[in-house]
């Protein structure tokens, strides 16, 4: 779980420079409150933006590790 938190922190730093803080906050809420649902949401998000795609892969990798 710590690795996941670190990845989210890194992603937030990236997001600050790209003006998508709100989207990341929504992703964080999804990750913290709906762990079984998170992959479904991330897979949908992956189709929407390059950033979400990169974050989704790292989150799924962390979940499988």
CHARMM internal coordinates of N, CA and C (Angstrom, degrees):
IC EDIT
DIST 1 N 1 CA 1.4627
DIST 1 CA 1 C 1.5266
ANGL 1 N 1 CA 1 C 110.64
DIST 1 C 2 N 1.3354
ANGL 1 CA 1 C 2 N 114.93
DIHE 1 N 1 CA 1 C 2 N -33.72
DIST 2 N 2 CA 1.4622
ANGL 1 C 2 N 2 CA 119.27
DIHE 1 CA 1 C 2 N 2 CA 178.72
DIST 2 CA 2 C 1.5267
ANGL 2 N 2 CA 2 C 111.25
DIHE 1 C 2 N 2 CA 2 C -63.30
DIST 2 C 3 N 1.3398
ANGL 2 CA 2 C 3 N 115.59
DIHE 2 N 2 CA 2 C 3 N -40.05
DIST 3 N 3 CA 1.4660
ANGL 2 C 3 N 3 CA 118.69
DIHE 2 CA 2 C 3 N 3 CA 178.39
DIST 3 CA 3 C 1.5196
ANGL 3 N 3 CA 3 C 110.77
DIHE 2 C 3 N 3 CA 3 C -61.47
DIST 3 C 4 N 1.3142
ANGL 3 CA 3 C 4 N 115.59
DIHE 3 N 3 CA 3 C 4 N -40.35
DIST 4 N 4 CA 1.4601
ANGL 3 C 4 N 4 CA 120.73
DIHE 3 CA 3 C 4 N 4 CA 179.03
DIST 4 CA 4 C 1.5270
ANGL 4 N 4 CA 4 C 110.07
DIHE 3 C 4 N 4 CA 4 C -62.15
DIST 4 C 5 N 1.3303
ANGL 4 CA 4 C 5 N 116.21
DIHE 4 N 4 CA 4 C 5 N -43.19
DIST 5 N 5 CA 1.4695
ANGL 4 C 5 N 5 CA 120.39
DIHE 4 CA 4 C 5 N 5 CA 179.28
DIST 5 CA 5 C 1.5285
ANGL 5 N 5 CA 5 C 110.26
DIHE 4 C 5 N 5 CA 5 C -62.35
DIST 5 C 6 N 1.3264
ANGL 5 CA 5 C 6 N 116.64
DIHE 5 N 5 CA 5 C 6 N -40.98
DIST 6 N 6 CA 1.4626
ANGL 5 C 6 N 6 CA 120.20
DIHE 5 CA 5 C 6 N 6 CA 178.39
DIST 6 CA 6 C 1.5256
ANGL 6 N 6 CA 6 C 111.03
DIHE 5 C 6 N 6 CA 6 C -62.68
DIST 6 C 7 N 1.3160
ANGL 6 CA 6 C 7 N 116.19
DIHE 6 N 6 CA 6 C 7 N -40.73
DIST 7 N 7 CA 1.4622
ANGL 6 C 7 N 7 CA 119.51
DIHE 6 CA 6 C 7 N 7 CA 179.93
DIST 7 CA 7 C 1.5189
ANGL 7 N 7 CA 7 C 110.81
DIHE 6 C 7 N 7 CA 7 C -66.76
DIST 7 C 8 N 1.3272
ANGL 7 CA 7 C 8 N 116.38
DIHE 7 N 7 CA 7 C 8 N -38.31
DIST 8 N 8 CA 1.4597
ANGL 7 C 8 N 8 CA 119.22
DIHE 7 CA 7 C 8 N 8 CA 177.82
DIST 8 CA 8 C 1.5215
ANGL 8 N 8 CA 8 C 110.59
DIHE 7 C 8 N 8 CA 8 C -65.71
DIST 8 C 9 N 1.3381
ANGL 8 CA 8 C 9 N 116.23
DIHE 8 N 8 CA 8 C 9 N -37.77
DIST 9 N 9 CA 1.4596
ANGL 8 C 9 N 9 CA 119.86
DIHE 8 CA 8 C 9 N 9 CA 179.34
DIST 9 CA 9 C 1.5320
ANGL 9 N 9 CA 9 C 109.91
DIHE 8 C 9 N 9 CA 9 C -64.54
DIST 9 C 10 N 1.3325
ANGL 9 CA 9 C 10 N 116.10
DIHE 9 N 9 CA 9 C 10 N -44.03
DIST 10 N 10 CA 1.4655
ANGL 9 C 10 N 10 CA 120.19
DIHE 9 CA 9 C 10 N 10 CA 177.47
DIST 10 CA 10 C 1.5235
ANGL 10 N 10 CA 10 C 110.57
DIHE 9 C 10 N 10 CA 10 C -61.51
DIST 10 C 11 N 1.3230
ANGL 10 CA 10 C 11 N 114.82
DIHE 10 N 10 CA 10 C 11 N -43.96
DIST 11 N 11 CA 1.4546
ANGL 10 C 11 N 11 CA 119.56
DIHE 10 CA 10 C 11 N 11 CA -178.96
DIST 11 CA 11 C 1.5252
ANGL 11 N 11 CA 11 C 110.36
DIHE 10 C 11 N 11 CA 11 C -63.49
DIST 11 C 12 N 1.3418
ANGL 11 CA 11 C 12 N 116.99
DIHE 11 N 11 CA 11 C 12 N -34.25
DIST 12 N 12 CA 1.4572
ANGL 11 C 12 N 12 CA 119.31
DIHE 11 CA 11 C 12 N 12 CA 180.00
DIST 12 CA 12 C 1.5300
ANGL 12 N 12 CA 12 C 110.16
DIHE 11 C 12 N 12 CA 12 C -67.07
DIST 12 C 13 N 1.3214
ANGL 12 CA 12 C 13 N 116.74
DIHE 12 N 12 CA 12 C 13 N -40.08
DIST 13 N 13 CA 1.4582
ANGL 12 C 13 N 13 CA 119.94
DIHE 12 CA 12 C 13 N 13 CA 177.62
DIST 13 CA 13 C 1.5287
ANGL 13 N 13 CA 13 C 109.65
DIHE 12 C 13 N 13 CA 13 C -60.91
DIST 13 C 14 N 1.3188
ANGL 13 CA 13 C 14 N 116.17
DIHE 13 N 13 CA 13 C 14 N -41.37
DIST 14 N 14 CA 1.4571
ANGL 13 C 14 N 14 CA 121.01
DIHE 13 CA 13 C 14 N 14 CA 177.84
DIST 14 CA 14 C 1.5251
ANGL 14 N 14 CA 14 C 109.78
DIHE 13 C 14 N 14 CA 14 C -64.23
DIST 14 C 15 N 1.3249
ANGL 14 CA 14 C 15 N 115.13
DIHE 14 N 14 CA 14 C 15 N -41.86
DIST 15 N 15 CA 1.4593
ANGL 14 C 15 N 15 CA 120.26
DIHE 14 CA 14 C 15 N 15 CA -176.54
DIST 15 CA 15 C 1.5348
ANGL 15 N 15 CA 15 C 110.93
DIHE 14 C 15 N 15 CA 15 C -65.20
DIST 15 C 16 N 1.3227
ANGL 15 CA 15 C 16 N 117.38
DIHE 15 N 15 CA 15 C 16 N -36.20
DIST 16 N 16 CA 1.4614
ANGL 15 C 16 N 16 CA 120.60
DIHE 15 CA 15 C 16 N 16 CA -179.14
DIST 16 CA 16 C 1.5216
ANGL 16 N 16 CA 16 C 110.49
DIHE 15 C 16 N 16 CA 16 C -57.24
DIST 16 C 17 N 1.3295
ANGL 16 CA 16 C 17 N 115.47
DIHE 16 N 16 CA 16 C 17 N -39.41
DIST 17 N 17 CA 1.4520
ANGL 16 C 17 N 17 CA 119.74
DIHE 16 CA 16 C 17 N 17 CA -179.82
DIST 17 CA 17 C 1.5199
ANGL 17 N 17 CA 17 C 113.20
DIHE 16 C 17 N 17 CA 17 C -76.90
DIST 17 C 18 N 1.3076
ANGL 17 CA 17 C 18 N 117.88
DIHE 17 N 17 CA 17 C 18 N -9.53
DIST 18 N 18 CA 1.4502
ANGL 17 C 18 N 18 CA 120.87
DIHE 17 CA 17 C 18 N 18 CA -176.55
DIST 18 CA 18 C 1.5232
ANGL 18 N 18 CA 18 C 113.48
DIHE 17 C 18 N 18 CA 18 C -120.07
DIST 18 C 19 N 1.3299
ANGL 18 CA 18 C 19 N 115.24
DIHE 18 N 18 CA 18 C 19 N 9.33
DIST 19 N 19 CA 1.4631
ANGL 18 C 19 N 19 CA 119.44
DIHE 18 CA 18 C 19 N 19 CA 173.43
DIST 19 CA 19 C 1.5169
ANGL 19 N 19 CA 19 C 114.87
DIHE 18 C 19 N 19 CA 19 C 65.81
DIST 19 C 20 N 1.3355
ANGL 19 CA 19 C 20 N 117.12
DIHE 19 N 19 CA 19 C 20 N 34.08
DIST 20 N 20 CA 1.4654
ANGL 19 C 20 N 20 CA 118.43
DIHE 19 CA 19 C 20 N 20 CA -179.65
DIST 20 CA 20 C 1.5237
ANGL 20 N 20 CA 20 C 110.00
DIHE 19 C 20 N 20 CA 20 C -127.89
DIST 20 C 21 N 1.3153
ANGL 20 CA 20 C 21 N 114.83
DIHE 20 N 20 CA 20 C 21 N 40.33
DIST 21 N 21 CA 1.4576
ANGL 20 C 21 N 21 CA 121.10
DIHE 20 CA 20 C 21 N 21 CA -179.54
DIST 21 CA 21 C 1.5296
ANGL 21 N 21 CA 21 C 110.94
DIHE 20 C 21 N 21 CA 21 C -61.79
DIST 21 C 22 N 1.3280
ANGL 21 CA 21 C 22 N 115.44
DIHE 21 N 21 CA 21 C 22 N -41.78
DIST 22 N 22 CA 1.4538
ANGL 21 C 22 N 22 CA 120.15
DIHE 21 CA 21 C 22 N 22 CA -176.72
DIST 22 CA 22 C 1.5330
ANGL 22 N 22 CA 22 C 111.29
DIHE 21 C 22 N 22 CA 22 C -64.00
DIST 22 C 23 N 1.3293
ANGL 22 CA 22 C 23 N 114.70
DIHE 22 N 22 CA 22 C 23 N -42.78
DIST 23 N 23 CA 1.4589
ANGL 22 C 23 N 23 CA 119.16
DIHE 22 CA 22 C 23 N 23 CA 179.68
DIST 23 CA 23 C 1.5256
ANGL 23 N 23 CA 23 C 110.37
DIHE 22 C 23 N 23 CA 23 C -61.78
DIST 23 C 24 N 1.3264
ANGL 23 CA 23 C 24 N 116.12
DIHE 23 N 23 CA 23 C 24 N -41.45
DIST 24 N 24 CA 1.4570
ANGL 23 C 24 N 24 CA 119.29
DIHE 23 CA 23 C 24 N 24 CA -179.83
DIST 24 CA 24 C 1.5242
ANGL 24 N 24 CA 24 C 110.51
DIHE 23 C 24 N 24 CA 24 C -66.16
DIST 24 C 25 N 1.3334
ANGL 24 CA 24 C 25 N 116.53
DIHE 24 N 24 CA 24 C 25 N -37.96
DIST 25 N 25 CA 1.4643
ANGL 24 C 25 N 25 CA 119.54
DIHE 24 CA 24 C 25 N 25 CA 178.62
DIST 25 CA 25 C 1.5280
ANGL 25 N 25 CA 25 C 109.70
DIHE 24 C 25 N 25 CA 25 C -61.62
DIST 25 C 26 N 1.3204
ANGL 25 CA 25 C 26 N 116.74
DIHE 25 N 25 CA 25 C 26 N -40.21
DIST 26 N 26 CA 1.4596
ANGL 25 C 26 N 26 CA 120.43
DIHE 25 CA 25 C 26 N 26 CA 177.48
DIST 26 CA 26 C 1.5333
ANGL 26 N 26 CA 26 C 110.51
DIHE 25 C 26 N 26 CA 26 C -63.79
DIST 26 C 27 N 1.3321
ANGL 26 CA 26 C 27 N 116.10
DIHE 26 N 26 CA 26 C 27 N -40.66
DIST 27 N 27 CA 1.4560
ANGL 26 C 27 N 27 CA 119.54
DIHE 26 CA 26 C 27 N 27 CA 177.91
DIST 27 CA 27 C 1.5238
ANGL 27 N 27 CA 27 C 110.72
DIHE 26 C 27 N 27 CA 27 C -63.41
DIST 27 C 28 N 1.3387
ANGL 27 CA 27 C 28 N 116.29
DIHE 27 N 27 CA 27 C 28 N -40.99
DIST 28 N 28 CA 1.4655
ANGL 27 C 28 N 28 CA 119.82
DIHE 27 CA 27 C 28 N 28 CA -179.99
DIST 28 CA 28 C 1.5183
ANGL 28 N 28 CA 28 C 111.07
DIHE 27 C 28 N 28 CA 28 C -63.64
DIST 28 C 29 N 1.3245
ANGL 28 CA 28 C 29 N 116.43
DIHE 28 N 28 CA 28 C 29 N -41.37
DIST 29 N 29 CA 1.4630
ANGL 28 C 29 N 29 CA 120.36
DIHE 28 CA 28 C 29 N 29 CA 178.08
DIST 29 CA 29 C 1.5300
ANGL 29 N 29 CA 29 C 109.21
DIHE 28 C 29 N 29 CA 29 C -61.49
DIST 29 C 30 N 1.3278
ANGL 29 CA 29 C 30 N 115.96
DIHE 29 N 29 CA 29 C 30 N -44.23
DIST 30 N 30 CA 1.4626
ANGL 29 C 30 N 30 CA 120.47
DIHE 29 CA 29 C 30 N 30 CA 178.71
DIST 30 CA 30 C 1.5237
ANGL 30 N 30 CA 30 C 110.37
DIHE 29 C 30 N 30 CA 30 C -59.89
DIST 30 C 31 N 1.3388
ANGL 30 CA 30 C 31 N 116.36
DIHE 30 N 30 CA 30 C 31 N -44.15
DIST 31 N 31 CA 1.4555
ANGL 30 C 31 N 31 CA 120.43
DIHE 30 CA 30 C 31 N 31 CA -177.21
DIST 31 CA 31 C 1.5196
ANGL 31 N 31 CA 31 C 111.86
DIHE 30 C 31 N 31 CA 31 C -66.89
DIST 31 C 32 N 1.3368
ANGL 31 CA 31 C 32 N 117.43
DIHE 31 N 31 CA 31 C 32 N -38.69
DIST 32 N 32 CA 1.4555
ANGL 31 C 32 N 32 CA 118.92
DIHE 31 CA 31 C 32 N 32 CA -175.10
DIST 32 CA 32 C 1.5201
ANGL 32 N 32 CA 32 C 112.53
DIHE 31 C 32 N 32 CA 32 C -80.62
DIST 32 C 33 N 1.3341
ANGL 32 CA 32 C 33 N 118.06
DIHE 32 N 32 CA 32 C 33 N -29.58
DIST 33 N 33 CA 1.4586
ANGL 32 C 33 N 33 CA 119.12
DIHE 32 CA 32 C 33 N 33 CA -173.64
DIST 33 CA 33 C 1.5289
ANGL 33 N 33 CA 33 C 114.42
DIHE 32 C 33 N 33 CA 33 C -104.83
DIST 33 C 34 N 1.3212
ANGL 33 CA 33 C 34 N 117.49
DIHE 33 N 33 CA 33 C 34 N -13.51
DIST 34 N 34 CA 1.4668
ANGL 33 C 34 N 34 CA 118.27
DIHE 33 CA 33 C 34 N 34 CA -176.98
DIST 34 CA 34 C 1.5263
ANGL 34 N 34 CA 34 C 110.90
DIHE 33 C 34 N 34 CA 34 C -140.92
DIST 34 C 35 N 1.3304
ANGL 34 CA 34 C 35 N 117.18
DIHE 34 N 34 CA 34 C 35 N 65.89
DIST 35 N 35 CA 1.4659
ANGL 34 C 35 N 35 CA 120.14
DIHE 34 CA 34 C 35 N 35 CA -175.16
DIST 35 CA 35 C 1.5244
ANGL 35 N 35 CA 35 C 114.39
DIHE 34 C 35 N 35 CA 35 C -58.18
DIST 35 C 36 N 1.3380
ANGL 35 CA 35 C 36 N 117.69
DIHE 35 N 35 CA 35 C 36 N -35.48
DIST 36 N 36 CA 1.4583
ANGL 35 C 36 N 36 CA 118.09
DIHE 35 CA 35 C 36 N 36 CA -178.68
DIST 36 CA 36 C 1.5226
ANGL 36 N 36 CA 36 C 111.60
DIHE 35 C 36 N 36 CA 36 C -76.28
DIST 36 C 37 N 1.3118
ANGL 36 CA 36 C 37 N 115.22
DIHE 36 N 36 CA 36 C 37 N -22.08
DIST 37 N 37 CA 1.4610
ANGL 36 C 37 N 37 CA 121.30
DIHE 36 CA 36 C 37 N 37 CA -177.34
DIST 37 CA 37 C 1.5252
ANGL 37 N 37 CA 37 C 111.67
DIHE 36 C 37 N 37 CA 37 C -92.79
DIST 37 C 38 N 1.3336
ANGL 37 CA 37 C 38 N 116.37
DIHE 37 N 37 CA 37 C 38 N -14.31
DIST 38 N 38 CA 1.4624
ANGL 37 C 38 N 38 CA 120.30
DIHE 37 CA 37 C 38 N 38 CA -171.35
DIST 38 CA 38 C 1.5299
ANGL 38 N 38 CA 38 C 113.71
DIHE 37 C 38 N 38 CA 38 C -59.11
DIST 38 C 39 N 1.3242
ANGL 38 CA 38 C 39 N 116.98
DIHE 38 N 38 CA 38 C 39 N -40.21
DIST 39 N 39 CA 1.4661
ANGL 38 C 39 N 39 CA 117.87
DIHE 38 CA 38 C 39 N 39 CA -177.74
DIST 39 CA 39 C 1.5160
ANGL 39 N 39 CA 39 C 111.58
DIHE 38 C 39 N 39 CA 39 C -64.77
DIST 39 C 40 N 1.3255
ANGL 39 CA 39 C 40 N 115.52
DIHE 39 N 39 CA 39 C 40 N -40.54
DIST 40 N 40 CA 1.4586
ANGL 39 C 40 N 40 CA 119.79
DIHE 39 CA 39 C 40 N 40 CA 178.88
DIST 40 CA 40 C 1.5237
ANGL 40 N 40 CA 40 C 110.53
DIHE 39 C 40 N 40 CA 40 C -58.87
DIST 40 C 41 N 1.3309
ANGL 40 CA 40 C 41 N 115.69
DIHE 40 N 40 CA 40 C 41 N -47.78
DIST 41 N 41 CA 1.4612
ANGL 40 C 41 N 41 CA 121.12
DIHE 40 CA 40 C 41 N 41 CA -178.97
DIST 41 CA 41 C 1.5212
ANGL 41 N 41 CA 41 C 109.84
DIHE 40 C 41 N 41 CA 41 C -64.05
DIST 41 C 42 N 1.3369
ANGL 41 CA 41 C 42 N 116.51
DIHE 41 N 41 CA 41 C 42 N -45.02
DIST 42 N 42 CA 1.4545
ANGL 41 C 42 N 42 CA 119.35
DIHE 41 CA 41 C 42 N 42 CA -178.00
DIST 42 CA 42 C 1.5250
ANGL 42 N 42 CA 42 C 111.42
DIHE 41 C 42 N 42 CA 42 C -64.40
DIST 42 C 43 N 1.3230
ANGL 42 CA 42 C 43 N 116.86
DIHE 42 N 42 CA 42 C 43 N -37.05
DIST 43 N 43 CA 1.4608
ANGL 42 C 43 N 43 CA 118.72
DIHE 42 CA 42 C 43 N 43 CA 178.84
DIST 43 CA 43 C 1.5246
ANGL 43 N 43 CA 43 C 110.56
DIHE 42 C 43 N 43 CA 43 C -63.31
DIST 43 C 44 N 1.3327
ANGL 43 CA 43 C 44 N 116.64
DIHE 43 N 43 CA 43 C 44 N -36.60
DIST 44 N 44 CA 1.4622
ANGL 43 C 44 N 44 CA 119.98
DIHE 43 CA 43 C 44 N 44 CA 176.36
DIST 44 CA 44 C 1.5258
ANGL 44 N 44 CA 44 C 109.28
DIHE 43 C 44 N 44 CA 44 C -68.10
DIST 44 C 45 N 1.3402
ANGL 44 CA 44 C 45 N 116.48
DIHE 44 N 44 CA 44 C 45 N -45.18
DIST 45 N 45 CA 1.4579
ANGL 44 C 45 N 45 CA 120.99
DIHE 44 CA 44 C 45 N 45 CA -179.27
DIST 45 CA 45 C 1.5278
ANGL 45 N 45 CA 45 C 111.54
DIHE 44 C 45 N 45 CA 45 C -61.28
DIST 45 C 46 N 1.3318
ANGL 45 CA 45 C 46 N 115.63
DIHE 45 N 45 CA 45 C 46 N -34.56
DIST 46 N 46 CA 1.4619
ANGL 45 C 46 N 46 CA 119.75
DIHE 45 CA 45 C 46 N 46 CA -178.25
DIST 46 CA 46 C 1.5219
ANGL 46 N 46 CA 46 C 111.74
DIHE 45 C 46 N 46 CA 46 C -57.92
DIST 46 C 47 N 1.3181
ANGL 46 CA 46 C 47 N 116.80
DIHE 46 N 46 CA 46 C 47 N -32.17
DIST 47 N 47 CA 1.4594
ANGL 46 C 47 N 47 CA 119.44
DIHE 46 CA 46 C 47 N 47 CA -178.68
DIST 47 CA 47 C 1.5238
ANGL 47 N 47 CA 47 C 111.42
DIHE 46 C 47 N 47 CA 47 C -76.62
DIST 47 C 48 N 1.3203
ANGL 47 CA 47 C 48 N 116.33
DIHE 47 N 47 CA 47 C 48 N -14.01
DIST 48 N 48 CA 1.4665
ANGL 47 C 48 N 48 CA 119.54
DIHE 47 CA 47 C 48 N 48 CA -173.21
DIST 48 CA 48 C 1.5223
ANGL 48 N 48 CA 48 C 114.40
DIHE 47 C 48 N 48 CA 48 C -90.75
DIST 48 C 49 N 1.3227
ANGL 48 CA 48 C 49 N 117.56
DIHE 48 N 48 CA 48 C 49 N -33.85
DIST 49 N 49 CA 1.4575
ANGL 48 C 49 N 49 CA 117.46
DIHE 48 CA 48 C 49 N 49 CA -178.46
DIST 49 CA 49 C 1.5193
ANGL 49 N 49 CA 49 C 111.90
DIHE 48 C 49 N 49 CA 49 C -154.54
DIST 49 C 50 N 1.3086
ANGL 49 CA 49 C 50 N 114.89
DIHE 49 N 49 CA 49 C 50 N 154.76
DIST 50 N 50 CA 1.4588
ANGL 49 C 50 N 50 CA 121.07
DIHE 49 CA 49 C 50 N 50 CA -179.21
DIST 50 CA 50 C 1.5253
ANGL 50 N 50 CA 50 C 110.07
DIHE 49 C 50 N 50 CA 50 C -62.20
DIST 50 C 51 N 1.3395
ANGL 50 CA 50 C 51 N 116.50
DIHE 50 N 50 CA 50 C 51 N -39.75
DIST 51 N 51 CA 1.4613
ANGL 50 C 51 N 51 CA 120.37
DIHE 50 CA 50 C 51 N 51 CA 179.92
DIST 51 CA 51 C 1.5240
ANGL 51 N 51 CA 51 C 111.08
DIHE 50 C 51 N 51 CA 51 C -61.50
DIST 51 C 52 N 1.3337
ANGL 51 CA 51 C 52 N 116.48
DIHE 51 N 51 CA 51 C 52 N -48.50
DIST 52 N 52 CA 1.4616
ANGL 51 C 52 N 52 CA 120.33
DIHE 51 CA 51 C 52 N 52 CA -178.88
DIST 52 CA 52 C 1.5242
ANGL 52 N 52 CA 52 C 110.10
DIHE 51 C 52 N 52 CA 52 C -62.80
DIST 52 C 53 N 1.3315
ANGL 52 CA 52 C 53 N 116.51
DIHE 52 N 52 CA 52 C 53 N -35.18
DIST 53 N 53 CA 1.4585
ANGL 52 C 53 N 53 CA 120.34
DIHE 52 CA 52 C 53 N 53 CA 179.11
DIST 53 CA 53 C 1.5375
ANGL 53 N 53 CA 53 C 109.52
DIHE 52 C 53 N 53 CA 53 C -62.83
DIST 53 C 54 N 1.3219
ANGL 53 CA 53 C 54 N 116.61
DIHE 53 N 53 CA 53 C 54 N -46.94
DIST 54 N 54 CA 1.4691
ANGL 53 C 54 N 54 CA 120.44
DIHE 53 CA 53 C 54 N 54 CA -179.61
DIST 54 CA 54 C 1.5267
ANGL 54 N 54 CA 54 C 110.86
DIHE 53 C 54 N 54 CA 54 C -64.19
DIST 54 C 55 N 1.3225
ANGL 54 CA 54 C 55 N 116.68
DIHE 54 N 54 CA 54 C 55 N -44.06
DIST 55 N 55 CA 1.4653
ANGL 54 C 55 N 55 CA 120.58
DIHE 54 CA 54 C 55 N 55 CA 179.64
DIST 55 CA 55 C 1.5239
ANGL 55 N 55 CA 55 C 110.11
DIHE 54 C 55 N 55 CA 55 C -64.92
DIST 55 C 56 N 1.3179
ANGL 55 CA 55 C 56 N 116.76
DIHE 55 N 55 CA 55 C 56 N -43.98
DIST 56 N 56 CA 1.4574
ANGL 55 C 56 N 56 CA 121.05
DIHE 55 CA 55 C 56 N 56 CA -178.84
DIST 56 CA 56 C 1.5155
ANGL 56 N 56 CA 56 C 112.42
DIHE 55 C 56 N 56 CA 56 C -58.45
DIST 56 C 57 N 1.3306
ANGL 56 CA 56 C 57 N 117.44
DIHE 56 N 56 CA 56 C 57 N -43.61
DIST 57 N 57 CA 1.4516
ANGL 56 C 57 N 57 CA 120.07
DIHE 56 CA 56 C 57 N 57 CA -179.51
DIST 57 CA 57 C 1.5193
ANGL 57 N 57 CA 57 C 110.39
DIHE 56 C 57 N 57 CA 57 C -63.60
DIST 57 C 58 N 1.3334
ANGL 57 CA 57 C 58 N 117.55
DIHE 57 N 57 CA 57 C 58 N -42.13
DIST 58 N 58 CA 1.4582
ANGL 57 C 58 N 58 CA 119.38
DIHE 57 CA 57 C 58 N 58 CA -178.22
DIST 58 CA 58 C 1.5210
ANGL 58 N 58 CA 58 C 110.86
DIHE 57 C 58 N 58 CA 58 C -68.83
DIST 58 C 59 N 1.3367
ANGL 58 CA 58 C 59 N 117.35
DIHE 58 N 58 CA 58 C 59 N -36.50
DIST 59 N 59 CA 1.4599
ANGL 58 C 59 N 59 CA 120.45
DIHE 58 CA 58 C 59 N 59 CA 179.18
DIST 59 CA 59 C 1.5248
ANGL 59 N 59 CA 59 C 110.56
DIHE 58 C 59 N 59 CA 59 C -68.11
DIST 59 C 60 N 1.3199
ANGL 59 CA 59 C 60 N 116.68
DIHE 59 N 59 CA 59 C 60 N -43.49
DIST 60 N 60 CA 1.4687
ANGL 59 C 60 N 60 CA 120.19
DIHE 59 CA 59 C 60 N 60 CA 179.43
DIST 60 CA 60 C 1.5306
ANGL 60 N 60 CA 60 C 109.68
DIHE 59 C 60 N 60 CA 60 C -64.90
DIST 60 C 61 N 1.3326
ANGL 60 CA 60 C 61 N 117.22
DIHE 60 N 60 CA 60 C 61 N -39.62
DIST 61 N 61 CA 1.4598
ANGL 60 C 61 N 61 CA 120.51
DIHE 60 CA 60 C 61 N 61 CA 177.94
DIST 61 CA 61 C 1.5249
ANGL 61 N 61 CA 61 C 109.89
DIHE 60 C 61 N 61 CA 61 C -62.46
DIST 61 C 62 N 1.3260
ANGL 61 CA 61 C 62 N 117.04
DIHE 61 N 61 CA 61 C 62 N -42.11
DIST 62 N 62 CA 1.4664
ANGL 61 C 62 N 62 CA 121.01
DIHE 61 CA 61 C 62 N 62 CA 179.10
DIST 62 CA 62 C 1.5294
ANGL 62 N 62 CA 62 C 110.04
DIHE 61 C 62 N 62 CA 62 C -65.30
DIST 62 C 63 N 1.3202
ANGL 62 CA 62 C 63 N 116.57
DIHE 62 N 62 CA 62 C 63 N -37.47
DIST 63 N 63 CA 1.4589
ANGL 62 C 63 N 63 CA 120.40
DIHE 62 CA 62 C 63 N 63 CA 179.66
DIST 63 CA 63 C 1.5258
ANGL 63 N 63 CA 63 C 112.39
DIHE 62 C 63 N 63 CA 63 C -67.42
DIST 63 C 64 N 1.3223
ANGL 63 CA 63 C 64 N 116.04
DIHE 63 N 63 CA 63 C 64 N -32.00
DIST 64 N 64 CA 1.4636
ANGL 63 C 64 N 64 CA 119.81
DIHE 63 CA 63 C 64 N 64 CA -179.07
DIST 64 CA 64 C 1.5223
ANGL 64 N 64 CA 64 C 112.56
DIHE 63 C 64 N 64 CA 64 C -83.99
DIST 64 C 65 N 1.3269
ANGL 64 CA 64 C 65 N 116.71
DIHE 64 N 64 CA 64 C 65 N -20.78
DIST 65 N 65 CA 1.4740
ANGL 64 C 65 N 65 CA 120.93
DIHE 64 CA 64 C 65 N 65 CA -176.66
DIST 65 CA 65 C 1.5240
ANGL 65 N 65 CA 65 C 111.66
DIHE 64 C 65 N 65 CA 65 C -70.59
END
COOR INIT
IC SEED 1 N 1 CA 1 C
IC BUILD
